[in-house]
Every structure is written in structure tokens, then in C-alpha cells.
Amino acid sequence: MFPIRDENPTFHTSFATFTIIGLNVAAWILLQGLGSNPTLAKSICEYGLIPGELLRNLTPGTHIPLGEALVCVVADQPNWLTPLSSMFMHGGWLHLILNMWFLAIFGDNVEEAMGFVRFVVFYLLCGLGAAAVQLFSNPAGTLPLVGASGAIGGVMGAYALLYPKAPVHLLVFLGFFVTRIVVPAYFMLGYWFFLQLLSAVPSTGASTGGVAFWAHVGGFVTGVALVKLFCRAERLDARRQKRRGIT
């Protein structure tokens, strides 16, 4: 299932959501060379989170192959900023586009419930929570963790609690057959979380594979745990009144 849009209008400009999207795009252009190697590989090595390197479970100088004679070399001293910087790195065009698409659909409504500053802090904490769970699941992992998926998972968890009945339009792919359906947000987001959890369990401790499923799970759970702390009751009340005014 792939979300196209939601029926959940906002009444404020989503400055924080647009800013985060802009930062991700800027990082893709300025630090990752629009996905061209060796710039892409260098950015993943320098700014991606390598669990075994950060936790010092890998021997300094260890070579981590990225393909086509490109390798990361484990540093003597870990870069403690990689849990943060990895949120703004991506592995390819599709990775970036899909993440920003999900953020655009679900981020604006969550931001409206929190405000600019609270949403930015919430987003970053969800990303850090996602990284922590991924580290715990594979503390000696060698694969660099990159992408905004964990933080966006937190946004999706918050959305599921704040707007469980909001209609979400989905494209459903069944082999060569494609159809369009509308489901409540709690169904789509709950199904997404179930798939991530189902995929995460067998990947625990694995040294191969290209998706950090535990980061998705960790981000979602962090978002669910923090949403009540960060949302503002007066903003939700004002939103309800405005929605009544347009119905």
C-alpha cells in the first residue's frame, strides 16, 4: 500500500516540515553529490551511523565494503554526531523521494498540533530513538545507517494517535492490478508498523540487508511515547473549532 494523500486539512503553513524537507534535499545536493560516487559513498561513510564503529565493537581500520571498490574504513575515534547527521543522508534518489513524500503527507498535521520548535525537537528525538533501537538490535553492525525513515516513523506514530480516523488515500498493488482505496489512518499506519516489526525480528543481529527495520520500529514507538508531551492542547482545540467552521 502506498499513500497518495490524506483528507486532513491544515490551517497554518508547515514551516518546520518544509524546512526539514529542504535540509534533506540540501544535504543530498551539497554533501551527497546528487547520488554520484564517490561523493555518495564518502558521505555515507562520514555521516552515516555505523553501529560497530560508534560503540567501538569494530577494530579501527576495518574495511566495510559498499560495492564497486568503495569501502568505509572504521575510524580510531567514533563520530558521536552520526546519530544526528545520518537522519539527513540517503542511499539513493528513490530513498530520498519516498521519505520526503511520507513526511509531506503526515508531517504537516503533526506540526500543526505542536508548533514549529516543538515539532523540530520531536522529529529529532524520534530519529535518535530510532538510531538507539537499531544500535541495540545489532551493536556490532557494520552497515551504515542512513535515512530519515526512523524520524518519519515517529511522525507517523504521532499521526496515528492524533488523527486515527483521518481518511488516507492509498494505491494498492496486487501484482499487475492496481486499485485505489481510502482507509482510516490508524489502519494504514498500524499495518505499516506491523510490517516493519514483522521484518525487524528476523533481521536482528544480521550483517547483511539494506533496510534498518528496527530503526523504523524504534522511531514509531518513540513518536507514540512522546506525542502527548509535545502536542499543545490549545492548538488542537483551535484546529477543531476551525474544522467545525468549514463543515
C-alpha positions as CSV (number, residue, x, y, z in Angstrom):
1,M,0.0,0.0,0.0
2,F,1.3,3.4,-0.9
3,P,-0.3,6.7,0.5
4,I,-1.2,9.3,-2.1
5,R,-2.7,11.9,0.3
6,D,-4.8,12.4,3.4
7,E,-8.1,14.2,3.9
8,N,-6.9,16.2,6.9
9,P,-6.6,20.0,6.2
10,T,-4.1,22.2,8.0
11,F,-4.7,25.8,8.9
12,H,-1.1,27.0,9.2
13,T,1.8,27.0,6.9
14,S,4.0,24.0,7.7
15,F,7.3,25.8,8.0
16,A,9.1,23.1,10.1
17,T,8.1,20.3,7.7
18,F,9.2,22.3,4.7
19,T,12.5,23.2,6.4
20,I,13.3,19.6,7.2
21,I,12.5,18.6,3.7
22,G,14.7,21.4,2.4
23,L,17.6,20.3,4.7
24,N,17.4,16.8,3.4
25,V,17.4,18.0,-0.2
26,A,20.3,20.3,0.5
27,A,22.3,17.5,2.1
28,W,21.6,15.3,-1.0
29,I,22.8,18.1,-3.3
30,L,25.7,19.5,-1.3
31,L,27.1,16.6,0.7
32,Q,26.0,13.6,-1.4
33,G,26.6,14.9,-4.9
34,L,23.1,14.1,-6.1
35,G,23.8,10.4,-5.6
36,S,27.0,10.2,-7.7
37,N,30.0,8.2,-6.5
38,P,32.5,8.5,-4.9
39,T,30.8,11.5,-3.2
40,L,27.7,9.4,-2.2
41,A,29.9,6.7,-0.7
42,K,32.1,9.2,1.1
43,S,29.0,10.9,2.6
44,I,27.6,7.6,3.8
45,C,30.9,6.7,5.4
46,E,31.4,10.1,7.1
47,Y,27.9,11.0,8.1
48,G,26.2,7.6,8.3
49,L,25.8,5.7,11.6
50,I,27.9,2.5,11.8
51,P,26.8,0.8,15.0
52,G,30.0,-1.2,15.5
53,E,32.1,1.9,15.0
54,L,30.1,4.2,17.3
55,L,30.1,1.5,20.1
56,R,33.7,0.6,19.4
57,N,32.9,-3.0,18.7
58,L,34.9,-2.9,15.4
59,T,38.6,-2.8,15.1
60,P,39.9,0.5,13.8
61,G,41.0,0.2,10.2
62,T,38.3,-2.4,9.4
63,H,37.2,-2.1,5.8
64,I,33.4,-2.1,5.2
65,P,32.6,-2.7,1.5
66,L,30.0,-0.6,-0.1
67,G,30.4,-2.1,-3.6
68,E,32.4,-1.4,-6.7
69,A,35.7,-1.0,-4.9
70,L,34.2,1.5,-2.5
71,V,34.8,0.9,1.2
72,C,34.3,2.6,4.6
73,V,37.3,2.5,7.0
74,V,36.4,2.3,10.7
75,A,37.9,5.3,12.4
76,D,40.0,5.3,15.6
77,Q,37.6,7.7,17.3
78,P,33.8,7.4,16.6
79,N,31.9,10.5,15.4
80,W,29.3,11.0,18.1
81,L,27.3,13.3,15.8
82,T,26.4,10.5,13.3
83,P,23.2,9.5,15.1
84,L,22.0,13.1,14.1
85,S,23.8,13.5,10.7
86,S,22.6,10.1,9.5
87,M,19.0,11.4,9.6
88,F,19.8,13.7,6.7
89,M,21.7,11.2,4.5
90,H,20.1,8.9,1.9
91,G,21.2,6.0,-0.2
92,G,19.6,7.0,-3.5
93,W,17.0,9.1,-5.3
94,L,14.1,6.7,-4.5
95,H,15.1,6.6,-0.8
96,L,15.1,10.4,-0.6
97,I,11.8,10.9,-2.6
98,L,9.9,8.2,-0.7
99,N,10.9,9.6,2.7
100,M,10.1,13.2,1.8
101,W,6.8,12.1,0.3
102,F,5.7,10.4,3.6
103,L,7.0,13.4,5.6
104,A,5.0,15.8,3.4
105,I,1.8,13.8,3.9
106,F,1.9,13.2,7.6
107,G,4.3,15.9,8.9
108,D,2.1,19.0,8.4
109,N,-0.7,17.8,10.6
110,V,1.6,16.7,13.4
111,E,3.4,20.0,13.2
112,E,0.1,21.9,13.5
113,A,-0.6,20.1,16.8
114,M,2.9,21.0,18.1
115,G,4.2,24.2,16.6
116,F,7.5,24.9,14.8
117,V,10.0,24.4,17.6
118,R,8.3,21.5,19.4
119,F,7.9,19.7,16.1
120,V,11.6,20.0,15.2
121,V,12.7,18.8,18.6
122,F,10.1,15.9,18.4
123,Y,11.3,14.9,15.0
124,L,15.0,14.9,16.0
125,L,14.2,12.9,19.2
126,C,12.3,10.3,17.1
127,G,15.3,10.0,14.9
128,L,17.6,9.5,17.8
129,G,15.2,7.0,19.3
130,A,15.2,5.1,16.0
131,A,19.0,5.0,16.0
132,A,19.2,3.8,19.6
133,V,16.9,0.9,18.9
134,Q,18.9,0.0,15.8
135,L,22.1,0.1,17.8
136,F,20.7,-2.1,20.5
137,S,19.4,-4.6,17.9
138,N,22.9,-5.0,16.3
139,P,25.7,-3.3,18.4
140,A,28.4,-4.8,16.2
141,G,26.7,-4.0,12.9
142,T,28.9,-2.8,10.0
143,L,26.3,-1.5,7.6
144,P,26.0,2.4,7.7
145,L,22.6,3.6,8.8
146,V,21.3,6.5,6.7
147,G,17.9,8.0,6.1
148,A,15.1,9.9,7.6
149,S,12.8,6.9,7.9
150,G,13.2,6.5,11.6
151,A,12.3,10.1,12.4
152,I,9.4,9.9,9.9
153,G,8.3,6.7,11.6
154,G,7.9,8.8,14.8
155,V,5.8,11.4,12.9
156,M,3.6,8.6,11.6
157,G,3.2,7.2,15.1
158,A,2.2,10.6,16.4
159,Y,-0.3,11.0,13.5
160,A,-1.9,7.6,14.3
161,L,-2.6,8.8,17.8
162,L,-3.6,12.4,17.0
163,Y,-5.8,11.7,13.9
164,P,-6.7,8.0,13.9
165,K,-9.8,8.4,11.8
166,A,-8.4,10.7,9.2
167,P,-9.0,9.3,5.7
168,V,-5.8,8.3,3.9
169,H,-6.0,7.6,0.1
170,L,-3.8,4.6,-0.9
171,L,-2.7,2.9,-4.1
172,V,-2.8,-0.9,-3.6
173,F,-0.6,-3.0,-5.8
174,L,-1.8,-6.6,-6.3
175,G,0.6,-8.0,-8.9
176,F,-0.2,-6.2,-12.1
177,F,-3.5,-5.0,-10.7
178,V,-3.6,-1.5,-9.1
179,T,-6.5,0.0,-7.3
180,R,-7.2,2.9,-5.1
181,I,-8.8,2.7,-1.6
182,V,-9.5,5.0,1.3
183,V,-8.8,3.8,4.8
184,P,-8.6,5.4,8.3
185,A,-5.1,6.5,9.3
186,Y,-4.9,4.0,12.2
187,F,-5.4,1.1,9.8
188,M,-2.8,2.2,7.2
189,L,-0.2,3.3,9.9
190,G,-0.9,0.3,12.1
191,Y,-0.4,-2.0,9.1
192,W,2.8,-0.2,8.2
193,F,4.1,-0.7,11.8
194,F,3.2,-4.4,11.8
195,L,5.1,-5.0,8.6
196,Q,8.2,-3.2,10.0
197,L,8.0,-5.3,13.2
198,L,7.5,-8.5,11.2
199,S,10.6,-7.7,9.1
200,A,12.7,-6.5,12.0
201,V,12.6,-9.6,14.1
202,P,14.5,-11.9,11.7
203,S,16.9,-9.1,10.9
204,T,18.2,-8.8,14.5
205,G,22.0,-9.0,14.5
206,A,22.2,-9.5,10.8
207,S,25.2,-8.1,9.0
208,T,23.5,-8.0,5.6
209,G,20.4,-6.4,4.2
210,G,19.6,-2.9,3.1
211,V,16.7,-1.8,5.4
212,A,17.1,-0.9,9.0
213,F,13.7,-2.2,10.1
214,W,14.4,-1.8,13.8
215,A,15.0,1.9,13.3
216,H,11.6,2.2,11.8
217,V,10.1,0.4,14.7
218,G,12.1,2.5,17.2
219,G,11.1,5.7,15.6
220,F,7.4,4.8,15.5
221,V,7.4,3.8,19.2
222,T,9.3,6.9,20.2
223,G,6.7,9.0,18.4
224,V,3.8,7.3,20.1
225,A,5.6,7.7,23.5
226,L,6.4,11.4,23.1
227,V,3.4,12.8,21.2
228,K,1.3,13.7,24.2
229,L,4.3,15.5,25.7
230,F,4.9,17.7,22.6
231,C,1.4,18.4,21.3
232,R,-0.4,21.5,22.6
233,A,-4.0,21.3,23.7
234,E,-4.8,24.9,22.7
235,R,-3.6,24.2,19.1
236,L,-5.7,21.1,18.9
237,D,-8.8,23.0,20.2
238,A,-8.3,25.8,17.8
239,R,-8.0,23.3,15.0
240,R,-11.3,21.6,16.0
241,Q,-13.1,24.9,16.0
242,K,-11.8,25.8,12.6
243,R,-12.8,22.4,11.2
244,R,-16.3,22.9,12.6
245,G,-16.4,26.3,10.9
246,I,-15.8,24.8,7.4
247,T,-18.2,21.8,7.8
